[in-house]
Amino acid sequence: MLAQFSIRPAHKSDARRIAELYRISSDGVADYIWTKLARPGEAILDVGQRRYAREGTPFSYENCKLVELQGSVVGMLVAFPMAVDEEYEESDPILVPYSVLEEDQSYYVCGMAVDEKYRGRGIGAGLLDEAERTARQLGFQKLSLIVFEQNIGARRLYERHGYEERRRHPVVPHPLIHYIGDAILMVKKLERA
């Protein structure tokens, strides 16, 4: 029998664990961004921890939910309201695909990860359900996320949960980013309760 997991809001003290799990979820994109933001001599995980310890910004522990199983944090969800600034134009060519795939007025699932040894236990599905509950509470009519086309397992999970491909953009190859091909915007419309 599988042990029960619980989902809880993250605390500032969780910033390091959030950074570790967000690195998994981003498939190298976080490493690319954090490398650019690193102070001289600062390790990549330290950059992530610093970013997620902040408040009042999308990339904050305030927008994270954590999965606990038998006293350990084994999964993470980062999600927040997405409002697209039509005037903003991403200047970094590596980041353009992710910028142009943002879905305005959606509850954006920015990152979701489960430790490898705990996958296949329904934790990812539980996190997607949590994102949907929060989106409904906040009055959103749709959720969005971006997935690499080559990440077949994640794409299947999202499709099973009602996410549909909206559009795609070619990934700009970089040694830190794990995939090539396309990044895909997937959207789930919420039925009115």
N, C-alpha and C positions, 0 to 999 in steps of 0.2 A: 504494500500500500504506500502511496506517495505521501510524503509529509506535506502539511498545509503551509502555504506561504501567506504572508500578509503584505499589504501595500500601505506605506505611510508617507507623509510629507517629509522632505529632506530638511535637515538642519544645517546651519553654517558649518558645524563640525564635521559634516559629511562631505565637504568640498573635495577632499582628496579622492575619496571613493567614487564620487561623481565623475571626476576627471578621468580616473582609470576606466570606468565603464563607457564614458563618452568617447574616449579614444577608440574603443571597440566598435561602437555604433557608427562612427564617422568613416571608417575604412580608409584612414589616412588623411582625410581633409582637416581634422583637428590638428594633427601633427604639422601639416603645412602651415596653418594659421598660427599655431602656437609658436612655431619656430620663428616666424616673422615678428611675433610680439615679445619674444624672450629678451630679457635683460642680459647684459654680458655675464656669461657663466651660469645662467639660469637653466635648469633642466626643463624639458618639455612638460613633464607632469606637474612641476611646480607652477608653470604658467597656467595650466588648466585649473589647478587648485586655486590659484589667485583669482582667476576669472570667475569661478563658481562660488567663491566666498563673497563676491560683491552682492549688493542689493539694488533693487530698482532698475534692473536691466534684464533683457530676455535671457541672457546667459548667466543665470544666477541660481543658486540653490532654491530660491523662492519658487522657481518654475519646475522643480524636480520632484518626482515621486520615486521612492526606493522600495525594492522588494526584499523582505527579510524571510529567511528560511533557516530554522534551527539556530537563531541568533546571529546569522551572518547576512550581510547585504550581498545579494546575488544578482540583482537586476536593477535597472534604472530607466526612467522615462523623463525626458526633457520636452516640455510642450508649452506653448504660449500663443496668445492671439497674434495673428499676422495681419498687419496693415501695410500694404505695398505703397511705397513712396514713388509715384510715377516720375518724379524729377530726378531720382537717384540713378546714377549709372555706375556700375561696378567698374573700377579701373584696373583691377587685377585680372588678367585673362584666365588664370587658373580658377578663379572663383565665379566667373561669369555664368557658367551653367547653373549654379545653385541660385544665383541672384535672379536670373530670368525665369526660373521655374517656381517662384513664390506665388502662392494663391491668395489674393486679397480677400480680406474678411473671412478668413478661415481660422480654425484652431489648429495650429501647426505642430505636428509631431516632429520635432527637430532631431531627436535622437532617442533610440531605444536599444538597450542591450541586456543580454542575460549571459552570465558566465557560462562558458562552453559546457562544463560538466553538469549544469542544471537545465540545459535545453531539453525540449520534448516533454516538459511537465506541465504545460499550459500557462507558464509564466508570461510569455510574450502575448498570448491571447488576453490574459488578465490585465496586462498593461494597456493594451488597445481598448479594452472595455473601460478602464479607468479614464483614459483620454476622452472617450466618448461621453462618459458621465460628466466630466468636467466641462466639456464643450457645451453640452446641453444646459448645465447649470449657468454657464456664462451667456447663454442665448445664441450660440452659433448654430448655423444651419448646415455647416460642412466642416470636415476635417481635411487636412492635407499633409502630405509627407513626400520626401524625395528618396528614391531608391535607385541603386545602380542596376541596370538591366541584367548584368552578369550575376547579381546576388539572387539567384533563383529561389532559394529557401525563403528569404525575406519577402520577395515578390509574391510567392504563393500564400504566405501567411496573410499579407495585406489583402490579396484578392479574396481569400476565404472570409475575411471580415468586411467585405463590401467596398473596398477601395478599387477605383477604376482608373486606368491610365487616362490622363488628361492631355499631356504633351511631353515631349522629350527634347533633350539637347545633348550634343556630343560632349563627352568629358574631354578636358584638355589634359593630356597625359603628363604626369609628373612622377618622379621616383618615389615620393612619399604616399601617393594615392594608389590604392590597391587594385583599382579596376580601370578598364578602358571601355570603349563603346559609348553608350548613352546613359545619362542620368534621366530618370523618369519621374515626372510629377504625377502622384496618385491622389485622387480626391474621393472622399466618401460623403455623400449627401445624407443629411439626417432627416428622417421623417418627423413630422410634428407629433408630439406626444398627445 
